[in-house]
């Protein structure tokens, strides 16, 4: 997975916090989910966008979150938010 480095905490423009971008290099969409790998357990965890950017996580837009795949033999855990 090719990703761009995440700025910690986003950026401030005009006193408001700008949305974090998708970590995929060629994507300019806003991130809606955070992906974290647990290498020791061969597991990928995808959940709602974390409150702050973490250096070992990847923020993904809805398109990339839906199309995410992992290596053969790995487990995927998808946390979903029910209702709104």
PDB file with SEQRES, HELIX, SHEET and CRYST1 records, atoms N, CA, C and O in Angstrom:
SEQRES   1 A   84  UNK UNK UNK UNK UNK UNK UNK UNK UNK UNK UNK UNK UNK          
SEQRES   2 A   84  UNK UNK UNK UNK UNK UNK UNK UNK UNK UNK UNK UNK UNK          
SEQRES   3 A   84  UNK UNK UNK UNK UNK UNK UNK UNK UNK UNK UNK UNK UNK          
SEQRES   4 A   84  UNK UNK UNK UNK UNK UNK UNK UNK UNK UNK UNK UNK UNK          
SEQRES   5 A   84  UNK UNK UNK UNK UNK UNK UNK UNK UNK UNK UNK UNK UNK          
SEQRES   6 A   84  UNK UNK UNK UNK UNK UNK UNK UNK UNK UNK UNK UNK UNK          
SEQRES   7 A   84  UNK UNK UNK UNK UNK UNK                                      
HELIX    1 AA1 UNK A   39  UNK A   41  5                                   3    
HELIX    2 AA2 UNK A   62  UNK A   66  1                                   5    
SHEET    1 AA1 4 UNK A  57  UNK A  60  0                                        
SHEET    2 AA1 4 UNK A  33  UNK A  38 -1                                        
SHEET    3 AA1 4 UNK A  43  UNK A  48 -1                                        
SHEET    4 AA1 4 UNK A  75  UNK A  78  1                                        
CRYST1    1.000    1.000    1.000  90.00  90.00  90.00 P 1           1          
ATOM      1  N   UNK A   1       0.848  -1.170   0.000  1.00  0.00           N  
ATOM      2  CA  UNK A   1       0.000   0.000   0.000  1.00  0.00           C  
ATOM      3  C   UNK A   1       0.891   1.230   0.000  1.00  0.00           C  
ATOM      4  O   UNK A   1       1.703   1.403   0.910  1.00  0.00           O  
ATOM      5  N   UNK A   2       0.755   2.085  -1.002  1.00  0.00           N  
ATOM      6  CA  UNK A   2       1.515   3.341  -1.045  1.00  0.00           C  
ATOM      7  C   UNK A   2       0.712   4.414  -0.334  1.00  0.00           C  
ATOM      8  O   UNK A   2      -0.445   4.662  -0.674  1.00  0.00           O  
ATOM      9  N   UNK A   3       1.321   5.042   0.641  1.00  0.00           N  
ATOM     10  CA  UNK A   3       0.633   6.085   1.404  1.00  0.00           C  
ATOM     11  C   UNK A   3       1.523   7.302   1.553  1.00  0.00           C  
ATOM     12  O   UNK A   3       2.748   7.210   1.472  1.00  0.00           O  
ATOM     13  N   UNK A   4       0.889   8.447   1.771  1.00  0.00           N  
ATOM     14  CA  UNK A   4       1.646   9.681   2.024  1.00  0.00           C  
ATOM     15  C   UNK A   4       1.773   9.860   3.527  1.00  0.00           C  
ATOM     16  O   UNK A   4       0.905   9.394   4.265  1.00  0.00           O  
ATOM     17  N   UNK A   5       2.814  10.513   4.005  1.00  0.00           N  
ATOM     18  CA  UNK A   5       2.963  10.761   5.443  1.00  0.00           C  
ATOM     19  C   UNK A   5       1.802  11.599   5.956  1.00  0.00           C  
ATOM     20  O   UNK A   5       1.376  12.545   5.294  1.00  0.00           O  
ATOM     21  N   UNK A   6       1.291  11.256   7.129  1.00  0.00           N  
ATOM     22  CA  UNK A   6       0.170  11.983   7.713  1.00  0.00           C  
ATOM     23  C   UNK A   6       0.664  13.120   8.579  1.00  0.00           C  
ATOM     24  O   UNK A   6       1.530  12.912   9.430  1.00  0.00           O  
ATOM     25  N   UNK A   7       0.128  14.338   8.381  1.00  0.00           N  
ATOM     26  CA  UNK A   7       0.453  15.418   9.311  1.00  0.00           C  
ATOM     27  C   UNK A   7      -0.231  15.143  10.635  1.00  0.00           C  
ATOM     28  O   UNK A   7      -1.401  14.760  10.653  1.00  0.00           O  
ATOM     29  N   UNK A   8       0.451  15.323  11.710  1.00  0.00           N  
ATOM     30  CA  UNK A   8      -0.139  15.068  13.021  1.00  0.00           C  
ATOM     31  C   UNK A   8      -1.102  16.188  13.354  1.00  0.00           C  
ATOM     32  O   UNK A   8      -0.719  17.357  13.380  1.00  0.00           O  
ATOM     33  N   UNK A   9      -2.380  15.827  13.616  1.00  0.00           N  
ATOM     34  CA  UNK A   9      -3.383  16.795  14.040  1.00  0.00           C  
ATOM     35  C   UNK A   9      -4.015  17.615  12.939  1.00  0.00           C  
ATOM     36  O   UNK A   9      -4.798  18.516  13.242  1.00  0.00           O  
ATOM     37  N   UNK A  10      -3.715  17.350  11.663  1.00  0.00           N  
ATOM     38  CA  UNK A  10      -4.315  18.137  10.593  1.00  0.00           C  
ATOM     39  C   UNK A  10      -3.693  19.519  10.527  1.00  0.00           C  
ATOM     40  O   UNK A  10      -2.655  19.766  11.141  1.00  0.00           O  
ATOM     41  N   UNK A  11      -4.312  20.409   9.796  1.00  0.00           N  
ATOM     42  CA  UNK A  11      -3.789  21.770   9.707  1.00  0.00           C  
ATOM     43  C   UNK A  11      -4.888  22.770  10.002  1.00  0.00           C  
ATOM     44  O   UNK A  11      -6.070  22.491   9.799  1.00  0.00           O  
ATOM     45  N   UNK A  12      -4.489  23.933  10.482  1.00  0.00           N  
ATOM     46  CA  UNK A  12      -5.460  24.982  10.804  1.00  0.00           C  
ATOM     47  C   UNK A  12      -5.472  26.009   9.684  1.00  0.00           C  
ATOM     48  O   UNK A  12      -4.434  26.556   9.312  1.00  0.00           O  
ATOM     49  N   UNK A  13      -6.653  26.260   9.158  1.00  0.00           N  
ATOM     50  CA  UNK A  13      -6.834  27.279   8.142  1.00  0.00           C  
ATOM     51  C   UNK A  13      -8.008  28.141   8.567  1.00  0.00           C  
ATOM     52  O   UNK A  13      -9.124  27.641   8.703  1.00  0.00           O  
ATOM     53  N   UNK A  14      -7.776  29.420   8.777  1.00  0.00           N  
ATOM     54  CA  UNK A  14      -8.859  30.310   9.153  1.00  0.00           C  
ATOM     55  C   UNK A  14      -9.494  29.950  10.478  1.00  0.00           C  
ATOM     56  O   UNK A  14     -10.669  30.246  10.693  1.00  0.00           O  
ATOM     57  N   UNK A  15      -8.747  29.315  11.378  1.00  0.00           N  
ATOM     58  CA  UNK A  15      -9.266  28.989  12.701  1.00  0.00           C  
ATOM     59  C   UNK A  15     -10.076  27.708  12.769  1.00  0.00           C  
ATOM     60  O   UNK A  15     -10.546  27.347  13.848  1.00  0.00           O  
ATOM     61  N   UNK A  16     -10.257  27.002  11.650  1.00  0.00           N  
ATOM     62  CA  UNK A  16     -10.989  25.740  11.685  1.00  0.00           C  
ATOM     63  C   UNK A  16     -10.054  24.622  11.273  1.00  0.00           C  
ATOM     64  O   UNK A  16      -9.102  24.846  10.525  1.00  0.00           O  
ATOM     65  N   UNK A  17     -10.317  23.430  11.752  1.00  0.00           N  
ATOM     66  CA  UNK A  17      -9.486  22.279  11.454  1.00  0.00           C  
ATOM     67  C   UNK A  17      -9.880  21.727  10.086  1.00  0.00           C  
ATOM     68  O   UNK A  17     -11.051  21.423   9.858  1.00  0.00           O  
ATOM     69  N   UNK A  18      -8.924  21.595   9.181  1.00  0.00           N  
ATOM     70  CA  UNK A  18      -9.221  21.026   7.870  1.00  0.00           C  
ATOM     71  C   UNK A  18      -9.317  19.512   8.005  1.00  0.00           C  
ATOM     72  O   UNK A  18      -8.660  18.922   8.863  1.00  0.00           O  
ATOM     73  N   UNK A  19     -10.142  18.870   7.152  1.00  0.00           N  
ATOM     74  CA  UNK A  19     -10.265  17.414   7.246  1.00  0.00           C  
ATOM     75  C   UNK A  19      -8.959  16.738   6.840  1.00  0.00           C  
ATOM     76  O   UNK A  19      -8.208  17.257   6.015  1.00  0.00           O  
ATOM     77  N   UNK A  20      -8.702  15.583   7.426  1.00  0.00           N  
ATOM     78  CA  UNK A  20      -7.503  14.831   7.049  1.00  0.00           C  
ATOM     79  C   UNK A  20      -7.756  14.148   5.708  1.00  0.00           C  
ATOM     80  O   UNK A  20      -8.854  13.647   5.465  1.00  0.00           O  
ATOM     81  N   UNK A  21      -6.755  14.127   4.843  1.00  0.00           N  
ATOM     82  CA  UNK A  21      -6.930  13.482   3.540  1.00  0.00           C  
ATOM     83  C   UNK A  21      -6.745  11.974   3.643  1.00  0.00           C  
ATOM     84  O   UNK A  21      -6.172  11.465   4.607  1.00  0.00           O  
ATOM     85  N   UNK A  22      -7.235  11.279   2.639  1.00  0.00           N  
ATOM     86  CA  UNK A  22      -6.995   9.847   2.508  1.00  0.00           C  
ATOM     87  C   UNK A  22      -5.485   9.633   2.403  1.00  0.00           C  
ATOM     88  O   UNK A  22      -4.786  10.439   1.789  1.00  0.00           O  
ATOM     89  N   UNK A  23      -4.983   8.556   2.996  1.00  0.00           N  
ATOM     90  CA  UNK A  23      -3.547   8.273   2.985  1.00  0.00           C  
ATOM     91  C   UNK A  23      -3.033   7.783   1.636  1.00  0.00           C  
ATOM     92  O   UNK A  23      -1.824   7.787   1.402  1.00  0.00           O  
ATOM     93  N   UNK A  24      -3.917   7.365   0.755  1.00  0.00           N  
ATOM     94  CA  UNK A  24      -3.488   6.908  -0.564  1.00  0.00           C  
ATOM     95  C   UNK A  24      -2.881   8.081  -1.324  1.00  0.00           C  
ATOM     96  O   UNK A  24      -3.461   9.166  -1.362  1.00  0.00           O  
ATOM     97  N   UNK A  25      -1.730   7.870  -1.921  1.00  0.00           N  
ATOM     98  CA  UNK A  25      -0.935   8.933  -2.531  1.00  0.00           C  
ATOM     99  C   UNK A  25      -1.708   9.742  -3.575  1.00  0.00           C  
ATOM    100  O   UNK A  25      -1.611  10.970  -3.575  1.00  0.00           O  
ATOM    101  N   UNK A  26      -2.450   9.115  -4.438  1.00  0.00           N  
ATOM    102  CA  UNK A  26      -3.118   9.832  -5.525  1.00  0.00           C  
ATOM    103  C   UNK A  26      -4.537  10.270  -5.187  1.00  0.00           C  
ATOM    104  O   UNK A  26      -5.231  10.786  -6.063  1.00  0.00           O  
ATOM    105  N   UNK A  27      -4.987  10.087  -3.967  1.00  0.00           N  
ATOM    106  CA  UNK A  27      -6.368  10.402  -3.583  1.00  0.00           C  
ATOM    107  C   UNK A  27      -6.431  11.732  -2.835  1.00  0.00           C  
ATOM    108  O   UNK A  27      -5.626  11.991  -1.940  1.00  0.00           O  
ATOM    109  N   UNK A  28      -7.391  12.565  -3.210  1.00  0.00           N  
ATOM    110  CA  UNK A  28      -7.571  13.857  -2.552  1.00  0.00           C  
ATOM    111  C   UNK A  28      -8.854  13.925  -1.734  1.00  0.00           C  
ATOM    112  O   UNK A  28      -9.232  15.004  -1.276  1.00  0.00           O  
ATOM    113  N   UNK A  29      -9.530  12.798  -1.544  1.00  0.00           N  
ATOM    114  CA  UNK A  29     -10.778  12.782  -0.790  1.00  0.00           C  
ATOM    115  C   UNK A  29     -10.508  12.817   0.716  1.00  0.00           C  
ATOM    116  O   UNK A  29      -9.429  12.445   1.177  1.00  0.00           O  
ATOM    117  N   UNK A  30     -11.497  13.265   1.458  1.00  0.00           N  
ATOM    118  CA  UNK A  30     -11.381  13.322   2.920  1.00  0.00           C  
ATOM    119  C   UNK A  30     -11.449  11.913   3.508  1.00  0.00           C  
ATOM    120  O   UNK A  30     -12.212  11.069   3.038  1.00  0.00           O  
ATOM    121  N   UNK A  31     -10.658  11.676   4.520  1.00  0.00           N  
ATOM    122  CA  UNK A  31     -10.653  10.375   5.200  1.00  0.00           C  
ATOM    123  C   UNK A  31     -11.904  10.214   6.052  1.00  0.00           C  
ATOM    124  O   UNK A  31     -12.385  11.172   6.658  1.00  0.00           O  
ATOM    125  N   UNK A  32     -12.431   8.978   6.090  1.00  0.00           N  
ATOM    126  CA  UNK A  32     -13.601   8.666   6.918  1.00  0.00           C  
ATOM    127  C   UNK A  32     -13.353   7.461   7.813  1.00  0.00           C  
ATOM    128  O   UNK A  32     -14.161   7.165   8.693  1.00  0.00           O  
ATOM    129  N   UNK A  33     -12.235   6.758   7.595  1.00  0.00           N  
ATOM    130  CA  UNK A  33     -11.928   5.545   8.358  1.00  0.00           C  
ATOM    131  C   UNK A  33     -10.432   5.489   8.642  1.00  0.00           C  
ATOM    132  O   UNK A  33      -9.629   6.093   7.932  1.00  0.00           O  
ATOM    133  N   UNK A  34     -10.070   4.753   9.696  1.00  0.00           N  
ATOM    134  CA  UNK A  34      -8.664   4.566  10.048  1.00  0.00           C  
ATOM    135  C   UNK A  34      -8.337   3.078  10.007  1.00  0.00           C  
ATOM    136  O   UNK A  34      -9.051   2.258  10.586  1.00  0.00           O  
ATOM    137  N   UNK A  35      -7.255   2.740   9.320  1.00  0.00           N  
ATOM    138  CA  UNK A  35      -6.784   1.367   9.178  1.00  0.00           C  
ATOM    139  C   UNK A  35      -5.528   1.189  10.011  1.00  0.00           C  
ATOM    140  O   UNK A  35      -4.602   1.998   9.937  1.00  0.00           O  
ATOM    141  N   UNK A  36      -5.500   0.129  10.803  1.00  0.00           N  
ATOM    142  CA  UNK A  36      -4.333  -0.200  11.617  1.00  0.00           C  
ATOM    143  C   UNK A  36      -3.988  -1.666  11.387  1.00  0.00           C  
ATOM    144  O   UNK A  36      -4.877  -2.517  11.349  1.00  0.00           O  
ATOM    145  N   UNK A  37      -2.711  -1.962  11.234  1.00  0.00           N  
ATOM    146  CA  UNK A  37      -2.254  -3.339  11.072  1.00  0.00           C  
ATOM    147  C   UNK A  37      -1.709  -3.859  12.390  1.00  0.00           C  
ATOM    148  O   UNK A  37      -1.009  -3.149  13.111  1.00  0.00           O  
ATOM    149  N   UNK A  38      -2.043  -5.119  12.700  1.00  0.00           N  
ATOM    150  CA  UNK A  38      -1.470  -5.819  13.851  1.00  0.00           C  
ATOM    151  C   UNK A  38      -0.648  -6.959  13.250  1.00  0.00           C  
ATOM    152  O   UNK A  38      -1.144  -8.067  13.050  1.00  0.00           O  
ATOM    153  N   UNK A  39       0.607  -6.661  12.969  1.00  0.00           N  
ATOM    154  CA  UNK A  39       1.460  -7.601  12.250  1.00  0.00           C  
ATOM    155  C   UNK A  39       1.652  -8.914  12.997  1.00  0.00           C  
ATOM    156  O   UNK A  39       1.672  -9.975  12.373  1.00  0.00           O  
ATOM    157  N   UNK A  40       1.792  -8.866  14.306  1.00  0.00           N  
ATOM    158  CA  UNK A  40       2.025 -10.080  15.095  1.00  0.00           C  
ATOM    159  C   UNK A  40       0.868 -11.063  14.981  1.00  0.00           C  
ATOM    160  O   UNK A  40       1.065 -12.271  15.112  1.00  0.00           O  
ATOM    161  N   UNK A  41      -0.344 -10.551  14.735  1.00  0.00           N  
ATOM    162  CA  UNK A  41      -1.532 -11.402  14.635  1.00  0.00           C  
ATOM    163  C   UNK A  41      -2.041 -11.534  13.202  1.00  0.00           C  
ATOM    164  O   UNK A  41      -3.109 -12.108  12.986  1.00  0.00           O  
ATOM    165  N   UNK A  42      -1.307 -11.018  12.223  1.00  0.00           N  
ATOM    166  CA  UNK A  42      -1.736 -11.026  10.819  1.00  0.00           C  
ATOM    167  C   UNK A  42      -3.168 -10.517  10.691  1.00  0.00           C  
ATOM    168  O   UNK A  42      -4.040 -11.195  10.148  1.00  0.00           O  
ATOM    169  N   UNK A  43      -3.389  -9.309  11.200  1.00  0.00           N  
ATOM    170  CA  UNK A  43      -4.729  -8.750  11.269  1.00  0.00           C  
ATOM    171  C   UNK A  43      -4.720  -7.286  10.836  1.00  0.00           C  
ATOM    172  O   UNK A  43      -3.779  -6.545  11.120  1.00  0.00           O  
ATOM    173  N   UNK A  44      -5.783  -6.885  10.144  1.00  0.00           N  
ATOM    174  CA  UNK A  44      -5.996  -5.484   9.781  1.00  0.00           C  
ATOM    175  C   UNK A  44      -7.293  -5.040  10.439  1.00  0.00           C  
ATOM    176  O   UNK A  44      -8.306  -5.733  10.346  1.00  0.00           O  
ATOM    177  N   UNK A  45      -7.271  -3.897  11.099  1.00  0.00           N  
ATOM    178  CA  UNK A  45      -8.452  -3.383  11.799  1.00  0.00           C  
ATOM    179  C   UNK A  45      -8.855  -2.073  11.138  1.00  0.00           C  
ATOM    180  O   UNK A  45      -8.065  -1.131  11.068  1.00  0.00           O  
ATOM    181  N   UNK A  46     -10.100  -2.024  10.650  1.00  0.00           N  
ATOM    182  CA  UNK A  46     -10.628  -0.831   9.998  1.00  0.00           C  
ATOM    183  C   UNK A  46     -11.803  -0.319  10.812  1.00  0.00           C  
ATOM    184  O   UNK A  46     -12.763  -1.051  11.054  1.00  0.00           O  
ATOM    185  N   UNK A  47     -11.730   0.923  11.229  1.00  0.00           N  
ATOM    186  CA  UNK A  47     -12.793   1.498  12.043  1.00  0.00           C  
ATOM    187  C   UNK A  47     -13.064   2.933  11.664  1.00  0.00           C  
ATOM    188  O   UNK A  47     -12.478   3.448  10.712  1.00  0.00           O  
ATOM    189  N   UNK A  48     -13.953   3.587  12.402  1.00  0.00           N  
ATOM    190  CA  UNK A  48     -14.242   4.999  12.140  1.00  0.00           C  
ATOM    191  C   UNK A  48     -12.965   5.830  12.248  1.00  0.00           C  
ATOM    192  O   UNK A  48     -12.006   5.423  12.904  1.00  0.00           O  
ATOM    193  N   UNK A  49     -12.958   6.977  11.610  1.00  0.00           N  
ATOM    194  CA  UNK A  49     -11.798   7.860  11.628  1.00  0.00           C  
ATOM    195  C   UNK A  49     -11.415   8.196  13.064  1.00  0.00           C  
ATOM    196  O   UNK A  49     -12.251   8.638  13.852  1.00  0.00           O  
ATOM    197  N   UNK A  50     -10.151   7.985  13.396  1.00  0.00           N  
ATOM    198  CA  UNK A  50      -9.680   8.291  14.749  1.00  0.00           C  
ATOM    199  C   UNK A  50      -9.710   9.799  14.976  1.00  0.00           C  
ATOM    200  O   UNK A  50      -9.687  10.580  14.024  1.00  0.00           O  
ATOM    201  N   UNK A  51      -9.762  10.197  16.231  1.00  0.00           N  
ATOM    202  CA  UNK A  51      -9.853  11.620  16.551  1.00  0.00           C  
ATOM    203  C   UNK A  51      -8.602  12.387  16.157  1.00  0.00           C  
ATOM    204  O   UNK A  51      -8.672  13.575  15.843  1.00  0.00           O  
ATOM    205  N   UNK A  52      -7.458  11.714  16.172  1.00  0.00           N  
ATOM    206  CA  UNK A  52      -6.226  12.380  15.753  1.00  0.00           C  
ATOM    207  C   UNK A  52      -5.400  11.419  14.913  1.00  0.00           C  
ATOM    208  O   UNK A  52      -5.528  10.201  15.037  1.00  0.00           O  
ATOM    209  N   UNK A  53      -4.560  11.974  14.067  1.00  0.00           N  
ATOM    210  CA  UNK A  53      -3.707  11.161  13.204  1.00  0.00           C  
ATOM    211  C   UNK A  53      -2.656  10.448  14.046  1.00  0.00           C  
ATOM    212  O   UNK A  53      -2.058  11.043  14.943  1.00  0.00           O  
ATOM    213  N   UNK A  54      -2.441   9.189  13.756  1.00  0.00           N  
ATOM    214  CA  UNK A  54      -1.428   8.390  14.440  1.00  0.00           C  
ATOM    215  C   UNK A  54      -0.390   7.962  13.413  1.00  0.00           C  
ATOM    216  O   UNK A  54      -0.749   7.627  12.285  1.00  0.00           O  
ATOM    217  N   UNK A  55       0.892   7.966  13.776  1.00  0.00           N  
ATOM    218  CA  UNK A  55       1.942   7.666  12.801  1.00  0.00           C  
ATOM    219  C   UNK A  55       1.911   6.247  12.237  1.00  0.00           C  
ATOM    220  O   UNK A  55       2.428   6.024  11.143  1.00  0.00           O  
ATOM    221  N   UNK A  56       1.328   5.288  12.939  1.00  0.00           N  
ATOM    222  CA  UNK A  56       1.329   3.901  12.459  1.00  0.00           C  
ATOM    223  C   UNK A  56      -0.043   3.456  11.977  1.00  0.00           C  
ATOM    224  O   UNK A  56      -0.311   2.258  11.886  1.00  0.00           O  
ATOM    225  N   UNK A  57      -0.909   4.409  11.668  1.00  0.00           N  
ATOM    226  CA  UNK A  57      -2.242   4.126  11.143  1.00  0.00           C  
ATOM    227  C   UNK A  57      -2.396   4.826   9.804  1.00  0.00           C  
ATOM    228  O   UNK A  57      -1.639   5.739   9.474  1.00  0.00           O  
ATOM    229  N   UNK A  58      -3.381   4.386   9.040  1.00  0.00           N  
ATOM    230  CA  UNK A  58      -3.635   4.955   7.725  1.00  0.00           C  
ATOM    231  C   UNK A  58      -5.084   5.414   7.668  1.00  0.00           C  
ATOM    232  O   UNK A  58      -5.996   4.631   7.933  1.00  0.00           O  
ATOM    233  N   UNK A  59      -5.300   6.675   7.324  1.00  0.00           N  
ATOM    234  CA  UNK A  59      -6.648   7.214   7.193  1.00  0.00           C  
ATOM    235  C   UNK A  59      -7.090   7.026   5.747  1.00  0.00           C  
ATOM    236  O   UNK A  59      -6.354   7.358   4.817  1.00  0.00           O  
ATOM    237  N   UNK A  60      -8.304   6.489   5.560  1.00  0.00           N  
ATOM    238  CA  UNK A  60      -8.793   6.172   4.223  1.00  0.00           C  
ATOM    239  C   UNK A  60     -10.128   6.847   3.938  1.00  0.00           C  
ATOM    240  O   UNK A  60     -10.944   7.026   4.842  1.00  0.00           O  
ATOM    241  N   UNK A  61     -10.350   7.222   2.679  1.00  0.00           N  
ATOM    242  CA  UNK A  61     -11.651   7.738   2.255  1.00  0.00           C  
ATOM    243  C   UNK A  61     -12.610   6.548   2.154  1.00  0.00           C  
ATOM    244  O   UNK A  61     -12.184   5.399   2.280  1.00  0.00           O  
ATOM    245  N   UNK A  62     -13.888   6.812   1.928  1.00  0.00           N  
ATOM    246  CA  UNK A  62     -14.873   5.727   1.892  1.00  0.00           C  
ATOM    247  C   UNK A  62     -14.587   4.744   0.759  1.00  0.00           C  
ATOM    248  O   UNK A  62     -14.748   3.537   0.942  1.00  0.00           O  
ATOM    249  N   UNK A  63     -14.169   5.231  -0.397  1.00  0.00           N  
ATOM    250  CA  UNK A  63     -13.884   4.343  -1.532  1.00  0.00           C  
ATOM    251  C   UNK A  63     -12.748   3.382  -1.215  1.00  0.00           C  
ATOM    252  O   UNK A  63     -12.867   2.182  -1.459  1.00  0.00           O  
ATOM    253  N   UNK A  64     -11.656   3.893  -0.677  1.00  0.00           N  
ATOM    254  CA  UNK A  64     -10.520   3.027  -0.376  1.00  0.00           C  
ATOM    255  C   UNK A  64     -10.793   2.122   0.822  1.00  0.00           C  
ATOM    256  O   UNK A  64     -10.271   1.009   0.880  1.00  0.00           O  
ATOM    257  N   UNK A  65     -11.589   2.570   1.766  1.00  0.00           N  
ATOM    258  CA  UNK A  65     -11.954   1.722   2.907  1.00  0.00           C  
ATOM    259  C   UNK A  65     -12.793   0.531   2.444  1.00  0.00           C  
ATOM    260  O   UNK A  65     -12.601  -0.585   2.926  1.00  0.00           O  
ATOM    261  N   UNK A  66     -13.722   0.761   1.510  1.00  0.00           N  
ATOM    262  CA  UNK A  66     -14.574  -0.316   1.000  1.00  0.00           C  
ATOM    263  C   UNK A  66     -13.785  -1.313   0.163  1.00  0.00           C  
ATOM    264  O   UNK A  66     -14.098  -2.504   0.171  1.00  0.00           O  
ATOM    265  N   UNK A  67     -12.771  -0.853  -0.557  1.00  0.00           N  
ATOM    266  CA  UNK A  67     -12.007  -1.701  -1.470  1.00  0.00           C  
ATOM    267  C   UNK A  67     -10.742  -2.279  -0.844  1.00  0.00           C  
ATOM    268  O   UNK A  67      -9.965  -2.943  -1.529  1.00  0.00           O  
ATOM    269  N   UNK A  68     -10.529  -2.040   0.434  1.00  0.00           N  
ATOM    270  CA  UNK A  68      -9.316  -2.491   1.106  1.00  0.00           C  
ATOM    271  C   UNK A  68      -9.177  -4.017   1.048  1.00  0.00           C  
ATOM    272  O   UNK A  68     -10.151  -4.744   1.240  1.00  0.00           O  
ATOM    273  N   UNK A  69      -7.979  -4.481   0.787  1.00  0.00           N  
ATOM    274  CA  UNK A  69      -7.704  -5.921   0.818  1.00  0.00           C  
ATOM    275  C   UNK A  69      -6.443  -6.150   1.641  1.00  0.00           C  
ATOM    276  O   UNK A  69      -5.636  -5.241   1.834  1.00  0.00           O  
ATOM    277  N   UNK A  70      -6.289  -7.372   2.119  1.00  0.00           N  
ATOM    278  CA  UNK A  70      -5.138  -7.721   2.954  1.00  0.00           C  
ATOM    279  C   UNK A  70      -4.462  -8.957   2.370  1.00  0.00           C  
ATOM    280  O   UNK A  70      -5.054  -9.651   1.544  1.00  0.00           O  
ATOM    281  N   UNK A  71      -3.235  -9.238   2.787  1.00  0.00           N  
ATOM    282  CA  UNK A  71      -2.552 -10.431   2.288  1.00  0.00           C  
ATOM    283  C   UNK A  71      -3.329 -11.711   2.615  1.00  0.00           C  
ATOM    284  O   UNK A  71      -4.070 -11.772   3.597  1.00  0.00           O  
ATOM    285  N   UNK A  72      -3.144 -12.723   1.774  1.00  0.00           N  
ATOM    286  CA  UNK A  72      -3.793 -14.013   1.987  1.00  0.00           C  
ATOM    287  C   UNK A  72      -3.410 -14.552   3.361  1.00  0.00           C  
ATOM    288  O   UNK A  72      -2.242 -14.510   3.745  1.00  0.00           O  
ATOM    289  N   UNK A  73      -4.394 -15.058   4.098  1.00  0.00           N  
ATOM    290  CA  UNK A  73      -4.162 -15.603   5.429  1.00  0.00           C  
ATOM    291  C   UNK A  73      -4.359 -14.595   6.548  1.00  0.00           C  
ATOM    292  O   UNK A  73      -4.370 -14.972   7.720  1.00  0.00           O  
ATOM    293  N   UNK A  74      -4.516 -13.325   6.210  1.00  0.00           N  
ATOM    294  CA  UNK A  74      -4.759 -12.290   7.221  1.00  0.00           C  
ATOM    295  C   UNK A  74      -6.244 -12.191   7.520  1.00  0.00           C  
ATOM    296  O   UNK A  74      -7.082 -12.541   6.690  1.00  0.00           O  
ATOM    297  N   UNK A  75      -6.561 -11.711   8.714  1.00  0.00           N  
ATOM    298  CA  UNK A  75      -7.945 -11.453   9.110  1.00  0.00           C  
ATOM    299  C   UNK A  75      -8.219  -9.962   8.987  1.00  0.00           C  
ATOM    300  O   UNK A  75      -7.320  -9.138   9.152  1.00  0.00           O  
ATOM    301  N   UNK A  76      -9.480  -9.622   8.694  1.00  0.00           N  
ATOM    302  CA  UNK A  76      -9.909  -8.225   8.652  1.00  0.00           C  
ATOM    303  C   UNK A  76     -11.005  -8.042   9.689  1.00  0.00           C  
ATOM    304  O   UNK A  76     -11.987  -8.784   9.707  1.00  0.00           O  
ATOM    305  N   UNK A  77     -10.833  -7.063  10.539  1.00  0.00           N  
ATOM    306  CA  UNK A  77     -11.874  -6.695  11.501  1.00  0.00           C  
ATOM    307  C   UNK A  77     -12.372  -5.323  11.090  1.00  0.00           C  
ATOM    308  O   UNK A  77     -11.599  -4.367  11.022  1.00  0.00           O  
ATOM    309  N   UNK A  78     -13.677  -5.229  10.812  1.00  0.00           N  
ATOM    310  CA  UNK A  78     -14.297  -3.953  10.423  1.00  0.00           C  
ATOM    311  C   UNK A  78     -15.246  -3.520  11.527  1.00  0.00           C  
ATOM    312  O   UNK A  78     -16.253  -4.176  11.793  1.00  0.00           O  
ATOM    313  N   UNK A  79     -14.915  -2.420  12.158  1.00  0.00           N  
ATOM    314  CA  UNK A  79     -15.793  -1.838  13.171  1.00  0.00           C  
ATOM    315  C   UNK A  79     -16.752  -0.907  12.447  1.00  0.00           C  
ATOM    316  O   UNK A  79     -16.328  -0.048  11.675  1.00  0.00           O  
ATOM    317  N   UNK A  80     -18.032  -1.078  12.697  1.00  0.00           N  
ATOM    318  CA  UNK A  80     -19.023  -0.214  12.056  1.00  0.00           C  
ATOM    319  C   UNK A  80     -19.813   0.524  13.124  1.00  0.00           C  
ATOM    320  O   UNK A  80     -19.992   0.035  14.240  1.00  0.00           O  
ATOM    321  N   UNK A  81     -20.280   1.707  12.763  1.00  0.00           N  
ATOM    322  CA  UNK A  81     -21.114   2.494  13.660  1.00  0.00           C  
ATOM    323  C   UNK A  81     -22.557   2.274  13.235  1.00  0.00           C  
ATOM    324  O   UNK A  81     -22.914   2.546  12.089  1.00  0.00           O  
ATOM    325  N   UNK A  82     -23.390   1.783  14.147  1.00  0.00           N  
ATOM    326  CA  UNK A  82     -24.793   1.536  13.841  1.00  0.00           C  
ATOM    327  C   UNK A  82     -25.624   2.758  14.183  1.00  0.00           C  
ATOM    328  O   UNK A  82     -25.448   3.357  15.244  1.00  0.00           O  
ATOM    329  N   UNK A  83     -26.528   3.129  13.288  1.00  0.00           N  
ATOM    330  CA  UNK A  83     -27.379   4.291  13.538  1.00  0.00           C  
ATOM    331  C   UNK A  83     -26.592   5.574  13.396  1.00  0.00           C  
ATOM    332  O   UNK A  83     -25.376   5.563  13.199  1.00  0.00           O  
ATOM    333  N   UNK A  84     -27.312   6.687  13.502  1.00  0.00           N  
ATOM    334  CA  UNK A  84     -26.608   7.965  13.475  1.00  0.00           C  
ATOM    335  C   UNK A  84     -27.286   8.974  14.344  1.00  0.00           C  
ATOM    336  O   UNK A  84     -26.827  10.112  14.441  1.00  0.00           O  
TER     337      UNK A  84                                                      
END                                                                             
